Amino acid sequence: MPLEDGGRAIRGGPGPAGLANLKRHWRVSTAALLRRAKDLNAITEWQYRSSVIEMSAMGCCTAEPVALEPERPRRLPALVNAAARSGSPETLAACAHLLSEDFTARYATPPSPSKARP
């Protein structure tokens, strides 16, 4: 979280609902948001401690209050497919320290129907 954006967004302590919104925006844990706010002097030591205590009482230490979709790589499959065309899948798998089947299952994408060759 950059200094300018982060400090402005969390100044004064936004509370649990505000932290949930910031978590969705920055895609980091609420604890990380609070810590960054403290490090930026956007909240006081007292605000930080009371927020951590409040989050702990709500059970946020064991599970995040807001679930996020896991990030999916957007460019990696295309890069892997391009590399596969110029080298063997086994070589790529070995470079990634994976079995060939695991590498293909994880990274290879099937060609789109519009680009499939007859």
Secondary structure as UniProt FT lines:
FT   HELIX           3..10
FT   TURN            11..12
FT   HELIX           15..26
FT   HELIX           30..39
FT   TURN            40..41
FT   HELIX           45..57
FT   TURN            58..62
FT   HELIX           76..86
FT   HELIX           89..95
FT   TURN            96..97
FT   HELIX           100..107
FT   TURN            113..115
//
